[in-house]
Amino acid sequence: MAIVLAGVALAVGLSFKAQLDETFNQGLRSRAGDVSALVQRSAAGLSDPGASALVERGESFAQVLAPDGAVLDASATLRGGSLLKRAQLRRALARTIIVERPNPFEAAEPARLLATPVRAQGKRRVVVVGAGIDDRNTALHSLALLLAIGMPIALALAAVAGYGVVSAALRPVEAMRRKAAAIGEHGAGERLPVAPAGDEIARLGTTLNAMLARLQAALARERTFVTDASHELRTPLAILKTELELALRRGRSPHELHEAIASAAEETDRLAQLAEALLVIARADDGALALNRSTVQVARLLDGVRERFGPRVLHAGRRLAVEQTPAAPVEADAQRLRQALDNLVENALRHGAGDIRLAAHVRDGHVELHVRDAGDGFPDDFVGQAFERFTRADPARARGGSGLGLAIVRVIARAHGGEAHAANDPAGGADVWIELPGGVQAGD
């Protein structure tokens, strides 16, 4: 603000000085024209009685000079030598000039002269008119004094006003800061105060509140995840402890001991699978789920799933078929894709019925890996949350599943830049599939 005000003061001062100089010079030109006309029409020159109106004593003066510098005529009070120096006279004979010199009446004050060539009675002459510029300098000095006093006052007022305006504008920011400092771990539901102005600060508060809402939702998911994980771990650990305690009792037969150890081994496997599932989900949440991408042949991938699950499916009295749909290879982590497809087939084997069908399709530049069964399908209110963690179509948390199988499928699909979907087949049964980016029909 100080720089701006200094620039304004300089501009005002220079403009005022230029206007005063122009006005003063215009007055000299007017006087010079009058004196030139007087000299041309009157032999008496400046001694003519009418000249007193043109040259006022003490304020302005005039001279008529010959080309050699001789004073041919002058104001009544000005009878000394030439007002112009020799070099100035030579220039004045060629064109109108303006020069400054000490006032001939008051040497301590400056004066400004205008000299212009004129022809009178057929001879060359130089008309010189002048006036003191003390009034002009006084006006400039008064303006400079006014600016020197007024600008600091204006700067102080602007600083106070600016501070008030900025303080008022930043008051909502301070309110948000205090509220943010007061929000603790257990106050995730609180929000920052947003001013009703609708300006940038209000939009900032709205954005921060949206961020707090997302953090609250993430925190709620993490707490739910920890609670559900604890619940899932507690059940197999309790069963494992019970089986081991039964095995330690005296009088147990070899068969009973074998059954207890087999049950304990089953629960240990279940714990290991649950731990692996939790590890996969935790890595995905941290963005650290590593993928070892390579060229994966889709048909070979589906055949491998059929070979692994074929005996179990046959033992259950069902059939596992692969629809040979031609599709180009995809760039993916083969091990993670096998894990996802295994989870889908395991889910169909446990909760579905009828034959299980594997198929690959290409739609809109994406490869879809489908697993269908002929059971009752998903409940209508469950399809939208089928891939949520620790969710089951049956609300009862029965032994035999953690509710993480489909969640891991979605994690793997998203890690590849794709998505997981679930729907009920209109012909009956469930249809769950992974959508991966890339891939074209064979032969394209």
VMD Tcl script that draws the C-alpha trace (Angstrom):
set ca {
  {0.00 0.00 0.00}
  {2.90 2.33 0.76}
  {4.34 1.70 -2.71}
  {0.94 2.30 -4.31}
  {0.41 5.53 -2.40}
  {3.94 6.72 -3.24}
  {3.24 6.04 -6.91}
  {-0.05 7.92 -6.69}
  {1.67 10.86 -4.99}
  {4.38 10.94 -7.66}
  {1.81 10.75 -10.45}
  {-0.31 13.52 -8.89}
  {2.75 15.73 -8.34}
  {4.06 15.29 -11.87}
  {0.61 15.81 -13.38}
  {0.01 18.94 -11.31}
  {3.45 20.31 -12.23}
  {2.84 19.61 -15.92}
  {-0.53 21.37 -15.78}
  {0.95 24.42 -14.00}
  {3.80 24.61 -16.50}
  {1.41 24.33 -19.44}
  {-0.86 27.02 -18.00}
  {2.13 29.29 -17.29}
  {3.63 28.75 -20.73}
  {0.28 29.36 -22.36}
  {0.09 32.69 -20.53}
  {3.58 33.62 -21.79}
  {2.60 32.72 -25.35}
  {-0.50 34.89 -25.06}
  {1.55 37.84 -23.75}
  {4.19 37.33 -26.41}
  {1.51 37.42 -29.09}
  {0.07 40.65 -27.68}
  {3.48 42.31 -27.41}
  {4.41 41.18 -30.93}
  {1.19 42.70 -32.30}
  {1.88 45.93 -30.39}
  {5.43 46.18 -31.73}
  {4.28 45.55 -35.27}
  {1.57 48.22 -35.30}
  {3.05 50.95 -33.06}
  {6.30 52.76 -33.39}
  {6.11 53.70 -29.73}
  {6.49 50.05 -28.81}
  {6.18 49.15 -25.15}
  {6.10 52.80 -24.18}
  {2.68 53.00 -25.77}
  {0.08 53.77 -23.09}
  {-1.88 50.68 -24.15}
  {1.04 48.42 -23.24}
  {0.38 48.71 -19.51}
  {-2.41 46.21 -19.87}
  {-0.01 43.75 -21.41}
  {2.88 43.99 -18.97}
  {1.93 44.48 -15.35}
  {4.55 45.86 -13.06}
  {6.07 43.37 -10.65}
  {4.39 40.38 -12.24}
  {5.49 40.31 -15.86}
  {7.91 42.14 -18.10}
  {8.91 42.38 -21.75}
  {11.78 43.41 -24.01}
  {12.27 43.90 -27.71}
  {15.76 42.97 -28.86}
  {17.67 43.56 -32.05}
  {19.52 40.66 -33.69}
  {22.76 41.90 -32.11}
  {21.26 41.85 -28.60}
  {20.61 45.55 -28.30}
  {17.56 46.44 -26.23}
  {15.24 48.35 -28.53}
  {12.37 48.60 -26.10}
  {11.42 47.26 -22.66}
  {8.86 47.51 -19.92}
  {8.87 50.76 -18.03}
  {10.53 49.18 -15.04}
  {12.98 47.12 -17.05}
  {15.64 49.27 -18.70}
  {18.73 47.15 -18.11}
  {20.62 44.90 -20.50}
  {19.30 42.02 -22.55}
  {17.44 39.27 -20.70}
  {18.89 36.70 -23.09}
  {22.39 35.43 -23.38}
  {24.12 35.49 -26.75}
  {23.50 31.77 -27.45}
  {19.87 32.06 -26.36}
  {19.38 35.08 -28.64}
  {20.69 33.17 -31.66}
  {18.23 30.35 -30.98}
  {15.37 32.81 -30.42}
  {16.00 34.36 -33.85}
  {15.23 30.96 -35.40}
  {12.34 29.72 -33.24}
  {10.40 30.30 -30.03}
  {12.31 29.23 -26.93}
  {11.52 29.08 -23.22}
  {14.30 29.55 -20.65}
  {14.52 30.16 -16.94}
  {16.71 32.74 -15.16}
  {16.69 34.82 -11.95}
  {13.89 37.34 -11.73}
  {15.24 40.77 -12.82}
  {13.19 42.44 -10.08}
  {13.92 39.93 -7.30}
  {17.10 37.99 -7.92}
  {16.30 35.46 -5.21}
  {13.24 34.30 -7.15}
  {13.26 32.43 -10.49}
  {11.58 33.70 -13.61}
  {10.60 32.09 -16.90}
  {11.17 33.78 -20.25}
  {9.58 33.14 -23.63}
  {11.48 34.55 -26.61}
  {9.98 34.49 -30.09}
  {11.13 36.00 -33.41}
  {9.00 38.75 -34.99}
  {9.32 41.10 -38.01}
  {8.37 44.76 -37.43}
  {8.76 47.60 -39.92}
  {10.61 45.17 -42.17}
  {13.27 44.32 -39.59}
  {13.96 41.20 -37.53}
  {13.26 41.51 -33.87}
  {13.05 39.21 -30.85}
  {10.19 39.72 -28.41}
  {10.98 38.51 -24.90}
  {8.24 38.21 -22.27}
  {8.69 36.81 -18.81}
  {7.18 36.43 -15.37}
  {8.19 35.17 -12.00}
  {7.35 31.56 -11.22}
  {7.35 31.94 -7.47}
  {3.58 31.37 -7.31}
  {3.94 28.20 -9.35}
  {6.72 26.93 -7.07}
  {4.65 27.84 -4.01}
  {1.73 25.80 -5.36}
  {4.00 22.82 -5.99}
  {5.49 23.13 -2.52}
  {2.01 23.26 -0.98}
  {0.97 20.16 -2.89}
  {4.14 18.31 -1.82}
  {3.49 19.28 1.81}
  {-0.13 18.15 1.53}
  {0.92 14.81 0.05}
  {3.66 14.36 2.66}
  {1.10 14.81 5.43}
  {-1.89 13.16 3.77}
  {-0.24 10.02 2.38}
  {0.98 8.64 5.75}
  {-2.48 9.32 7.17}
  {-4.06 7.56 4.18}
  {-1.60 4.69 4.61}
  {-2.49 4.36 8.29}
  {-6.22 4.45 7.54}
  {-5.80 1.93 4.74}
  {-3.78 -0.35 7.02}
  {-6.45 -0.19 9.73}
  {-9.24 -0.73 7.20}
  {-7.34 -3.54 5.51}
  {-6.65 -5.22 8.82}
  {-10.34 -4.96 9.71}
  {-11.48 -6.33 6.37}
  {-8.98 -9.19 6.38}
  {-9.78 -10.01 10.01}
  {-13.47 -10.15 9.19}
  {-12.78 -12.29 6.12}
  {-10.54 -14.68 8.05}
  {-12.79 -14.94 11.09}
  {-14.50 -18.04 9.62}
  {-11.07 -19.58 9.06}
  {-10.16 -19.02 12.70}
  {-13.50 -20.54 13.73}
  {-12.77 -23.59 11.58}
  {-9.25 -23.82 13.02}
  {-10.51 -23.79 16.61}
  {-13.14 -26.38 15.80}
  {-10.61 -28.58 13.99}
  {-8.27 -28.36 17.00}
  {-11.12 -29.42 19.27}
  {-12.12 -32.46 17.20}
  {-10.61 -35.55 18.78}
  {-10.61 -39.26 18.09}
  {-14.09 -39.67 19.52}
  {-15.49 -36.59 17.79}
  {-15.31 -37.88 14.23}
  {-18.96 -37.02 13.75}
  {-18.38 -33.31 14.36}
  {-18.03 -30.88 11.48}
  {-16.39 -27.50 10.91}
  {-18.59 -24.39 11.00}
  {-19.27 -23.07 7.49}
  {-20.17 -19.41 6.98}
  {-23.29 -18.77 4.85}
  {-21.40 -16.37 2.56}
  {-20.87 -18.97 -0.16}
  {-17.37 -17.64 -0.93}
  {-14.06 -19.47 -1.30}
  {-13.69 -19.92 2.46}
  {-17.19 -21.39 2.72}
  {-16.38 -23.78 -0.12}
  {-13.15 -24.71 1.67}
  {-15.15 -25.50 4.82}
  {-17.59 -27.61 2.80}
  {-14.71 -29.51 1.21}
  {-13.06 -30.12 4.58}
  {-16.37 -31.34 6.03}
  {-16.72 -33.74 3.11}
  {-13.21 -34.98 3.85}
  {-14.11 -35.43 7.52}
  {-17.18 -37.41 6.46}
  {-15.01 -39.69 4.33}
  {-12.55 -40.13 7.19}
  {-15.43 -40.91 9.54}
  {-16.75 -43.52 7.12}
  {-13.27 -45.02 6.73}
  {-12.81 -45.10 10.50}
  {-16.20 -46.76 10.91}
  {-15.24 -49.36 8.31}
  {-11.95 -50.04 10.06}
  {-13.67 -50.44 13.42}
  {-16.23 -52.75 11.88}
  {-13.43 -54.65 10.19}
  {-11.55 -55.10 13.46}
  {-14.73 -56.15 15.27}
  {-15.72 -58.66 12.59}
  {-12.16 -59.98 12.32}
  {-12.06 -60.50 16.08}
  {-15.38 -62.31 15.92}
  {-14.23 -64.53 13.06}
  {-10.96 -65.38 14.79}
  {-12.63 -66.10 18.10}
  {-14.82 -68.91 16.72}
  {-12.09 -71.16 15.22}
  {-9.80 -70.48 18.18}
  {-12.53 -71.54 20.61}
  {-13.22 -74.69 18.59}
  {-9.51 -75.46 18.35}
  {-9.08 -75.04 22.10}
  {-12.07 -77.29 22.76}
  {-10.76 -80.03 20.46}
  {-7.32 -79.91 22.07}
  {-8.79 -80.05 25.56}
  {-10.87 -83.08 24.57}
  {-7.79 -84.74 23.11}
  {-5.94 -84.24 26.41}
  {-8.55 -85.99 28.48}
  {-7.65 -89.40 29.79}
  {-9.32 -92.47 28.45}
  {-9.68 -91.21 24.90}
  {-9.65 -93.91 22.27}
  {-7.28 -93.71 19.29}
  {-10.25 -93.01 17.04}
  {-11.43 -90.15 19.23}
  {-7.92 -88.75 19.37}
  {-7.69 -88.93 15.57}
  {-11.02 -87.13 15.16}
  {-9.99 -84.43 17.62}
  {-6.65 -83.88 15.89}
  {-8.33 -83.85 12.47}
  {-10.83 -81.25 13.68}
  {-8.01 -79.20 15.18}
  {-6.12 -79.38 11.86}
  {-9.25 -78.25 10.03}
  {-9.64 -75.24 12.32}
  {-5.92 -74.46 11.91}
  {-6.38 -74.43 8.13}
  {-9.37 -72.17 8.56}
  {-7.32 -69.81 10.74}
  {-4.52 -69.76 8.16}
  {-6.99 -68.97 5.35}
  {-8.60 -66.24 7.42}
  {-5.21 -64.73 8.25}
  {-4.24 -64.79 4.58}
  {-7.54 -63.15 3.62}
  {-7.08 -60.42 6.22}
  {-3.52 -59.84 5.01}
  {-4.68 -59.47 1.39}
  {-7.38 -56.97 2.35}
  {-5.00 -54.99 4.60}
  {-2.42 -54.75 1.81}
  {-5.09 -53.64 -0.62}
  {-6.26 -50.93 1.76}
  {-2.68 -49.66 2.03}
  {-2.23 -49.78 -1.74}
  {0.55 -52.32 -1.28}
  {-1.05 -55.38 -2.91}
  {1.81 -56.36 -5.21}
  {0.95 -57.78 -8.63}
  {3.33 -59.89 -10.68}
  {1.87 -59.17 -14.10}
  {2.46 -61.45 -17.03}
  {0.62 -62.63 -20.13}
  {-2.18 -64.91 -18.94}
  {-4.02 -67.23 -21.33}
  {-7.67 -67.04 -20.27}
  {-8.63 -70.48 -21.59}
  {-5.69 -72.12 -19.77}
  {-6.62 -70.24 -16.58}
  {-10.20 -71.57 -16.65}
  {-9.00 -75.12 -17.43}
  {-6.72 -74.97 -14.40}
  {-9.68 -74.04 -12.17}
  {-11.65 -76.98 -13.55}
  {-8.79 -79.39 -12.85}
  {-8.41 -78.19 -9.25}
  {-12.09 -78.28 -8.35}
  {-13.22 -81.14 -10.60}
  {-12.92 -83.94 -7.99}
  {-14.69 -81.95 -5.29}
  {-17.51 -80.98 -7.61}
  {-17.97 -84.58 -8.76}
  {-17.90 -85.76 -5.16}
  {-20.75 -83.34 -4.45}
  {-22.74 -84.87 -7.30}
  {-22.43 -81.81 -9.49}
  {-20.61 -80.90 -12.70}
  {-18.04 -78.17 -13.49}
  {-18.00 -77.06 -17.12}
  {-15.92 -74.50 -19.04}
  {-17.50 -72.64 -21.96}
  {-14.76 -72.35 -24.54}
  {-15.15 -68.71 -25.51}
  {-12.19 -67.46 -27.56}
  {-10.49 -64.50 -25.92}
  {-7.07 -62.95 -26.25}
  {-4.53 -63.08 -23.38}
  {-4.66 -60.49 -20.62}
  {-1.85 -58.82 -18.70}
  {-2.49 -59.80 -15.09}
  {-1.13 -61.60 -12.04}
  {-1.95 -65.24 -12.77}
  {-1.72 -66.30 -9.11}
  {-4.11 -63.55 -7.95}
  {-6.57 -64.35 -10.75}
  {-6.50 -68.03 -9.76}
  {-7.17 -67.01 -6.16}
  {-10.15 -64.90 -7.20}
  {-11.63 -67.61 -9.43}
  {-11.06 -70.23 -6.72}
  {-13.02 -68.05 -4.29}
  {-15.86 -67.70 -6.79}
  {-16.02 -71.44 -7.44}
  {-15.76 -72.16 -3.71}
  {-18.66 -69.78 -3.10}
  {-20.75 -71.47 -5.81}
  {-19.87 -74.89 -4.45}
  {-20.83 -74.00 -0.88}
  {-23.88 -71.84 -1.39}
  {-25.12 -72.67 -4.89}
  {-26.61 -75.74 -6.48}
  {-26.60 -77.53 -9.81}
  {-23.84 -77.37 -12.37}
  {-21.11 -74.75 -12.17}
  {-20.14 -73.05 -15.42}
  {-16.99 -71.03 -16.14}
  {-16.91 -68.68 -19.11}
  {-14.92 -65.77 -20.52}
  {-16.43 -62.97 -22.61}
  {-15.09 -59.80 -24.20}
  {-17.32 -56.70 -24.00}
  {-16.37 -53.11 -24.79}
  {-12.66 -53.80 -24.52}
  {-12.96 -55.66 -21.20}
  {-12.51 -59.35 -20.42}
  {-15.19 -60.84 -18.16}
  {-14.53 -64.07 -16.25}
  {-17.92 -65.54 -15.19}
  {-18.77 -68.22 -12.62}
  {-22.42 -69.30 -12.75}
  {-24.42 -71.88 -10.81}
  {-27.99 -73.16 -10.96}
  {-29.01 -72.59 -7.34}
  {-31.45 -70.17 -5.81}
  {-29.22 -67.16 -6.45}
  {-28.66 -64.23 -4.09}
  {-31.43 -62.69 -2.01}
  {-32.56 -59.49 -3.69}
  {-31.42 -57.30 -0.81}
  {-27.99 -58.96 -0.72}
  {-26.76 -58.45 -4.30}
  {-25.67 -54.87 -3.62}
  {-23.53 -55.88 -0.64}
  {-22.29 -59.28 -1.81}
  {-18.69 -58.03 -2.01}
  {-18.67 -56.27 1.37}
  {-16.40 -57.70 4.04}
  {-17.82 -60.25 6.50}
  {-21.20 -60.33 4.77}
  {-23.21 -63.47 4.14}
  {-26.54 -64.09 2.50}
  {-27.50 -65.92 5.70}
  {-27.33 -63.46 8.61}
  {-26.40 -66.28 10.98}
  {-22.64 -66.56 11.27}
  {-22.45 -70.28 10.82}
  {-19.25 -72.22 10.85}
  {-17.74 -72.72 7.44}
  {-17.08 -69.24 6.04}
  {-15.67 -65.88 7.05}
  {-17.54 -63.69 4.56}
  {-14.26 -62.54 2.99}
  {-14.20 -64.67 -0.17}
  {-16.10 -62.28 -2.42}
  {-14.46 -59.26 -0.73}
  {-11.06 -60.62 -1.79}
  {-12.38 -61.13 -5.32}
  {-13.27 -57.44 -5.53}
  {-9.90 -56.44 -4.03}
  {-8.04 -58.45 -6.68}
  {-10.23 -57.12 -9.49}
  {-9.70 -53.50 -8.44}
  {-5.95 -54.06 -8.05}
  {-5.95 -54.96 -11.77}
  {-7.91 -51.83 -12.62}
  {-11.17 -53.74 -13.01}
  {-14.27 -54.50 -10.94}
  {-16.27 -57.42 -9.56}
  {-20.00 -57.84 -10.19}
  {-22.79 -60.13 -9.01}
  {-26.29 -60.71 -10.32}
  {-29.02 -63.31 -10.38}
  {-29.32 -65.18 -13.66}
  {-32.84 -64.82 -15.12}
  {-32.68 -68.54 -15.94}
  {-31.95 -69.32 -12.29}
  {-28.87 -69.30 -10.12}
  {-26.18 -66.72 -9.41}
  {-23.78 -65.10 -11.86}
  {-20.60 -63.61 -10.39}
  {-17.85 -62.26 -12.60}
  {-14.60 -60.33 -12.72}
  {-14.19 -57.52 -15.24}
  {-10.61 -56.85 -16.35}
  {-9.38 -54.09 -18.67}
  {-7.94 -55.03 -22.06}
  {-8.41 -57.99 -24.32}
  {-10.00 -58.46 -27.76}
  {-11.72 -61.28 -29.52}
  {-9.34 -63.86 -30.94}
  {-8.57 -63.16 -34.55}
  {-9.14 -59.35 -34.31}
}
mol new
graphics top color blue
foreach p $ca { graphics top sphere $p radius 0.5 }
foreach p [lrange $ca 0 end-1] q [lrange $ca 1 end] { graphics top cylinder $p $q radius 0.2 }
display resetview
